[in-house]
Amino acid sequence: MAGTWDELIQDIKSRLDIVDVVSEQVVLKKRGNSYWGLCPFHKDKNPSFCVTPSMGIYKCFSCGEGGDAIKLIMKTKNMEFREVIEELAEKFGLEVPKTHKSDGSSRELKEQMLNATAIAAEIYHDLLLREKADNAQDALKYLSKRGIGSDIIKKFHLGVAPKGFSTLYDELRKDFSNDVLEKAGLILKSEKGGYIDRFRSRLIIPIRNENGQYVAFGARALESGQTPKYINSSDSLIYNKSKILYGLDTDLAEQH
Ligand SMILES: [Zn+2]
């Protein structure tokens, strides 16, 4: 008996190993919790293509390409999302529900929002961990005052949003439409008519859903006098505040 299309996608995702999928095309070397290799999307001389199995995503820190295993297959084989799912369903011997065509657009939007959020989490984390952001030191100082060291930073994938207006947007616009990024709560319309990052000059605490997918962010001010002290992603297609249990983010959000 076939389940729903969402169940099929979940099932396929749980069977896909991002490292296996990437390894079909890229030689990967393990470094810490990640794997690195030469990017298949641009002429890469030093390995700048990073695969993070715990998050199920890849990201190139040179050309900005990023996504999950399904997106990699879509990009490299030039296939539509639905085609990839159908092909993988056949490979894994899973039944494809017949009713999947009606809600195709919202499902793809949801997938893209999840992808964008996971990559945003990776970018924010990298900016903090490798101290690439202008304010990484401020964030690390704040965390260390709260007794939070690199083990917790890595475990919760904490990150930092730099002071600039479009650090994240400049990265993500290469891969995602404004519509996806705005609906995922990552960017805002600026008064001048363009888009700017929603989170600026803030410590970033990614929020996961019950499947371990990154769906939202909590963001704490890093500058004195910056208001509000704590902001949180709004509810969206992928994030329902009332359904998510808070952990570290509430602790870091305290007003002192
Ligand atoms: Zn690249």
Residues whose N, C-alpha, C, O or C-beta is under 5 A from the ligand:
A	BS01	ZN	C39 F41 H42 C60 S62 C63 G64
